[in-house]
Amino acid sequence: MTKRPHILLVNVFFAPYTYGGATVVAEQVARELVNEDIARVSVISLISRPELQPYSVLRSQVMGIDNYLINVPQNRTYKYFYDNPEIGGVVSDLIADLSPDLMHVHCIQEIGVDILRVAKRAQVPIVISVHDYWWICERQFMVKPDQVYCAQDPVQIDACKGCVADFGAAKARFQTLQDAASLADVVTYPSHFARTLCEASGLAPGLGVVWENGVHMPRSDFAAKQAARRAADPRIVFGFVGGPSAIKGWLKIREAFKDLPRSDFGVRLVDGSLDGSWWAGQNLSRLPGEWRVVPRYHHSDMDDFYAGIDVLLFMSQWKETFGLTIREALARGIKVIQTDSGGTVEHNAVSRVRLIAIGAGPGELRRQILEALDTGTSSVADQPVKVTSFLEQAVSFRKIMETVIK
């Protein structure tokens, strides 16, 4: 690789229309690649505006990155959400115009896999970055309709009959995505757990590498903010970011706190919704301690939230591909109480004996909460743990590019 390559990045969302953790990763890595002069980046993403012509393209630019937004109609068929030849045709024209050296495919739900065939025909190398279970699960997260983790390992499509509305359509989707993924030169995963599960389930076996996600690192004044808050109020403060859903562990948290024999602590619940509705209707008044719902945070004010807590509760009841929130906390010296939830445990601070089993009752979580309260802020405070930054993630992607761009 003798020149600065041109990457054509594909993700269902991208700035100025940002949504979801995978989009944050795609955006931040792209910006670091550009800022460090490692690569040029152009982007393909989606919009859906009925006043615009279907499959027309709008171009926007954010921080020097061109984003080509394909306008998709709202009433598409089931198949078009995972295999859309109309989008494939548009992308074929964009490849001809832009002449990329590499197509980097992130989350392509609603975009579909025809773009991989198009890139292959144009002899453009392909890197797929898996962020969730969309490639092996119609429901994207391996969470069943009853909000219980599927737990297949490996995933076998014949066992999915109870979860999907049309098994024949789901089976055709499964095979189509498997065939399309095999067109990639490299498939990246954010954890060893995700790679092992997906490859065992038939997704591009042998092509996978672990490419760990970066996080927003604390700013230089974070430690001072944290110390000032603890000096003003020495009570332990717990934080929870997952929202009031069973799959994120809220019911376990509520049960663990409900009969706690003390109330000298605070709890901060983040409302991650766009309209502030997550915690509406939740009665927190009967729980011991001082409970407060705080607005969702962005990277610009992330430090303010983490400076206000001492312990992050991560009680996910499913096997996730990566634990972004956990790593944000660890980078800031925040203690984490967590479940044994897939890729979330692959960090340097994990204690296997303290991991709480998925499905366990509230007893072990209550015990660890009381232990944190007994030790106080001076003892519960941890040293920051080394985690990957977005810059480090971008630099490591350069090594992946070098293996596929000739």
C-alpha positions in Angstrom: 0.0 0.0 0.0 2.1 2.9 -1.3 -0.5 5.7 -1.4 -3.2 7.1 0.9 -6.1 4.8 0.1 -9.7 5.9 -0.6 -12.2 4.1 1.6 -15.8 3.9 0.7 -17.5 3.4 4.1 -21.1 2.0 4.2 -23.3 2.3 7.3 -27.1 2.7 7.5 -26.6 6.0 9.5 -23.8 8.6 9.4 -23.4 12.2 10.4 -25.3 14.4 10.1 -27.8 11.7 10.9 -26.2 9.8 13.8 -27.9 6.9 15.7 -26.5 4.0 17.6 -23.1 2.9 19.0 -22.0 1.2 15.8 -22.5 4.5 13.9 -20.4 6.3 16.5 -17.6 3.8 15.9 -17.9 4.2 12.1 -17.8 8.0 12.4 -15.0 8.3 14.9 -12.7 5.9 13.1 -13.4 7.6 9.8 -12.5 11.0 11.3 -9.3 9.7 12.8 -8.3 8.1 9.5 -8.8 11.4 7.8 -7.3 13.6 10.6 -4.2 11.4 10.7 -3.9 11.4 6.9 -4.1 7.6 6.9 -6.9 7.5 4.3 -9.5 9.4 2.3 -13.0 8.5 3.3 -16.3 8.7 1.5 -19.5 7.4 3.0 -22.8 5.8 1.8 -25.8 5.9 4.2 -29.5 6.1 4.0 -32.4 8.5 4.4 -36.1 8.0 3.8 -38.0 11.0 2.7 -41.3 10.6 0.8 -40.9 14.0 -0.9 -37.8 12.9 -2.7 -37.5 10.5 -5.6 -36.9 6.9 -4.5 -33.2 5.9 -4.7 -32.1 9.4 -5.5 -28.8 10.5 -3.9 -28.1 13.6 -1.7 -24.6 14.6 -0.9 -23.6 16.2 2.4 -20.2 16.9 4.0 -19.2 16.8 7.7 -15.7 17.5 8.8 -14.3 16.9 5.3 -16.0 13.6 4.8 -18.5 13.3 1.9 -21.7 11.4 2.7 -23.8 10.1 -0.2 -27.3 9.5 1.2 -29.5 7.2 -0.7 -33.2 7.9 -0.4 -35.1 4.7 0.2 -38.9 4.3 0.0 -40.7 3.4 3.2 -42.8 0.5 1.9 -40.1 -2.0 0.9 -40.5 -5.7 0.9 -39.0 -8.0 3.5 -36.2 -9.1 1.2 -35.3 -5.5 0.2 -34.3 -4.9 3.8 -31.4 -7.3 3.5 -30.9 -7.7 -0.3 -31.8 -4.6 -2.4 -30.7 -4.6 -6.0 -32.0 -1.0 -6.4 -29.4 0.1 -3.8 -26.8 -2.1 -5.5 -27.3 -0.3 -8.7 -26.9 3.1 -7.1 -23.7 1.9 -5.3 -22.4 0.5 -8.6 -22.6 4.0 -10.1 -21.0 5.6 -7.0 -18.1 3.1 -7.2 -17.6 4.0 -10.9 -17.5 7.7 -10.0 -15.4 7.5 -6.8 -13.0 4.8 -7.7 -12.4 3.6 -4.1 -9.6 1.3 -3.1 -11.6 -0.4 -0.4 -15.2 -0.8 0.7 -15.6 -0.9 4.5 -19.0 -2.3 5.3 -20.4 -1.6 8.8 -24.1 -2.0 9.7 -26.1 -2.5 6.5 -29.5 -3.4 7.7 -31.9 -1.8 5.3 -29.0 -1.3 2.8 -28.6 -5.0 2.0 -25.9 -7.2 0.7 -26.1 -6.6 -3.0 -23.5 -3.9 -2.5 -21.0 -6.7 -1.8 -21.7 -8.3 -5.1 -21.3 -4.9 -6.8 -18.0 -4.3 -5.1 -16.7 -7.8 -6.0 -17.6 -7.3 -9.7 -15.8 -3.9 -9.6 -12.8 -5.7 -8.0 -12.9 -3.5 -4.9 -11.6 -5.3 -1.8 -14.2 -5.6 1.0 -13.9 -5.4 4.8 -17.1 -6.2 6.7 -17.2 -5.0 10.4 -19.7 -7.0 12.4 -21.2 -5.0 15.3 -24.2 -7.1 16.3 -25.9 -10.3 15.2 -27.7 -9.0 12.1 -25.8 -11.4 9.9 -27.0 -14.5 11.8 -30.3 -13.4 13.4 -33.3 -11.8 11.8 -34.0 -10.1 15.1 -30.5 -8.6 15.0 -29.6 -9.1 18.7 -30.5 -12.8 19.4 -33.2 -11.7 21.8 -36.4 -13.7 21.5 -39.9 -12.0 21.4 -40.3 -12.8 25.1 -37.2 -10.7 25.8 -35.0 -13.7 26.7 -31.6 -14.3 25.2 -31.7 -17.0 22.4 -28.5 -18.7 23.7 -28.0 -20.7 20.5 -24.3 -21.5 20.1 -23.9 -21.9 17.2 -26.9 -20.5 15.6 -28.8 -23.0 13.5 -31.6 -21.5 11.4 -33.9 -24.5 11.9 -34.1 -23.7 15.6 -35.4 -20.2 14.7 -38.9 -21.3 13.8 -40.4 -20.1 17.1 -39.0 -16.5 16.7 -39.7 -15.5 13.1 -43.0 -14.7 11.4 -42.1 -16.5 8.1 -39.6 -19.3 8.5 -39.1 -19.8 4.8 -38.3 -16.2 4.3 -36.0 -16.2 7.3 -34.1 -19.3 6.0 -33.6 -17.7 2.6 -32.3 -14.5 4.3 -29.9 -16.6 6.5 -28.4 -18.3 3.4 -28.2 -15.2 1.3 -26.3 -13.4 4.0 -23.9 -16.3 4.5 -23.2 -16.4 0.8 -22.7 -12.6 0.6 -20.4 -12.5 3.6 -18.1 -15.0 1.9 -17.3 -12.3 -0.7 -15.4 -10.3 1.9 -11.6 -10.2 2.1 -11.7 -9.7 5.9 -14.5 -9.8 8.5 -13.8 -7.9 11.7 -15.4 -8.5 15.1 -15.3 -6.3 18.2 -14.6 -9.4 20.5 -13.4 -13.0 20.4 -16.8 -14.0 21.6 -18.5 -12.5 18.6 -16.1 -13.9 16.1 -16.3 -17.4 17.6 -20.1 -17.4 17.7 -20.5 -16.0 14.2 -17.9 -18.2 12.5 -19.3 -21.3 14.2 -22.7 -20.3 12.8 -21.3 -20.4 9.3 -20.5 -16.7 8.7 -17.4 -16.5 6.6 -15.3 -19.0 8.6 -11.6 -18.3 8.5 -12.0 -14.6 7.4 -12.5 -13.1 10.9 -10.2 -11.0 12.9 -10.8 -9.2 16.2 -10.7 -5.4 15.7 -11.6 -4.0 19.1 -13.8 -0.9 19.3 -12.4 2.4 20.6 -14.0 4.7 23.1 -14.0 8.4 23.9 -11.2 8.9 26.4 -11.5 11.2 29.4 -10.4 14.7 29.1 -7.5 16.2 31.1 -9.8 17.7 33.8 -11.8 14.5 34.5 -9.9 13.5 37.6 -10.4 17.0 39.1 -14.1 16.9 38.4 -14.4 13.4 40.0 -12.5 14.5 43.1 -14.5 17.6 43.5 -17.8 15.7 43.4 -16.6 13.1 45.9 -15.3 15.8 48.2 -18.7 17.6 48.1 -20.7 14.4 48.8 -18.8 11.2 49.9 -21.8 8.9 49.3 -21.4 6.1 46.8 -23.3 6.8 43.6 -24.3 4.0 41.2 -24.9 4.5 37.5 -27.1 2.6 35.1 -27.2 3.3 31.3 -29.3 0.4 30.0 -32.8 1.7 30.3 -35.9 0.0 32.0 -35.8 -3.2 30.0 -35.6 -6.8 31.3 -32.9 -7.7 28.7 -30.6 -4.9 30.0 -31.1 -6.1 33.6 -33.3 -3.4 35.1 -35.5 -5.9 36.8 -32.5 -7.5 38.5 -31.3 -4.1 39.6 -34.6 -3.1 41.0 -34.9 -6.3 43.0 -31.4 -6.0 44.4 -32.0 -2.5 45.7 -35.6 -3.0 46.8 -34.8 -4.6 50.2 -31.4 -3.1 50.8 -31.0 -2.4 54.5 -29.4 1.1 54.0 -30.1 4.2 52.0 -26.8 6.2 52.2 -26.2 6.2 48.4 -27.3 7.6 45.2 -28.3 6.1 41.8 -28.2 7.8 38.5 -30.4 6.4 35.7 -29.6 7.6 32.2 -32.6 8.3 29.9 -31.2 7.3 26.5 -34.4 8.1 24.6 -34.7 11.0 22.3 -37.8 12.3 24.0 -37.1 11.6 27.6 -39.7 8.8 27.9 -37.6 5.8 29.0 -38.3 6.1 32.7 -41.8 7.7 32.5 -44.2 5.7 34.7 -41.4 4.0 36.7 -42.0 4.4 40.4 -38.6 4.9 42.1 -39.9 6.6 45.2 -40.1 3.3 47.2 -36.5 2.3 46.5 -33.9 3.2 49.2 -31.3 5.8 48.4 -31.5 8.9 46.3 -32.6 8.0 42.7 -32.4 10.5 39.9 -33.0 10.2 36.2 -30.5 12.1 34.1 -30.6 13.0 30.4 -28.7 11.1 27.8 -25.1 12.2 27.3 -22.9 12.7 24.3 -19.2 12.5 24.0 -18.9 16.2 24.7 -20.5 15.9 28.2 -19.7 12.2 28.9 -17.2 13.1 31.6 -19.8 15.0 33.5 -21.9 11.8 33.9 -19.0 9.6 34.8 -17.6 12.1 37.3 -20.9 11.9 39.0 -20.9 8.1 39.7 -18.6 5.6 41.4 -19.9 2.3 40.3 -21.4 1.4 36.9 -24.0 -1.4 37.0 -24.0 -3.4 33.8 -26.5 -6.2 34.2 -27.2 -7.2 30.6 -29.1 -10.5 30.3 -27.8 -11.3 26.9 -24.5 -12.1 25.3 -23.4 -8.8 23.7 -20.7 -8.4 21.1 -18.9 -5.6 23.0 -19.2 -3.5 26.1 -18.8 0.1 25.0 -20.2 1.6 28.3 -18.0 -0.7 30.4 -14.9 0.5 28.7 -15.9 4.2 28.9 -16.2 3.7 32.7 -13.0 1.7 33.1 -11.0 4.4 31.2 -12.1 6.8 33.9 -11.4 4.6 36.9 -15.0 3.7 37.6 -15.7 0.4 39.2 -17.9 -2.0 37.2 -20.3 -4.6 38.5 -21.3 -6.8 35.5 -22.8 -9.9 34.2 -21.0 -12.6 32.2 -22.4 -11.2 29.0 -20.3 -12.3 26.0 -17.8 -9.8 24.6 -18.4 -7.3 27.4 -16.1 -9.3 29.7 -13.0 -9.1 27.4 -11.2 -6.3 29.2 -8.2 -6.1 31.5 -10.1 -5.4 34.7 -12.4 -8.4 34.6 -12.6 -10.7 37.6 -14.1 -14.0 36.6 -15.1 -14.9 40.1 -17.2 -11.7 40.4 -19.0 -12.0 37.1 -22.8 -12.4 37.7 -24.4 -15.2 35.7 -27.1 -14.3 33.2 -30.5 -15.2 34.8 -29.2 -15.2 38.4 -31.4 -13.8 41.1 -30.7 -10.5 42.8 -28.6 -12.0 45.7 -25.1 -11.7 44.2 -25.7 -8.2 42.8 -27.1 -7.1 46.3 -23.9 -8.5 47.9 -21.6 -6.6 45.6 -23.6 -3.4 46.1 -23.3 -3.7 49.9 -19.6 -4.5 49.5 -19.2 -1.2 47.5 -21.1 0.7 50.2 -19.0 -0.8 53.0 -15.7 0.2 51.4 -16.8 3.8 50.5 -15.6 6.1 47.7 -11.9 6.0 48.8 -11.7 2.2 48.4 -14.1 1.7 45.5 -12.2 4.1 43.3 -10.1 2.3 40.8 -7.1 3.4 38.7 -8.1 4.0 35.0 -7.8 0.8 32.9 -6.0 0.9 29.6 -8.6 0.6 26.8 -8.5 1.2 23.1 -9.0 4.8 21.9 -10.6 5.7 18.6 -7.2 6.8 17.3 -5.7 3.5 18.2 -8.6 1.7 16.5 -8.0 3.7 13.4 -4.3 3.0 13.4 -5.0 -0.7 13.8 -7.4 -0.5 10.8 -4.5 0.6 8.7 -2.9 -2.8 9.3 -6.0 -4.5 8.1 -6.1 -2.4 4.9 -2.5 -3.3 4.2 -3.5 -7.0 4.0 -6.2 -6.4 1.4 -5.1 -3.5 -0.7 -2.5 -4.5 -3.2 
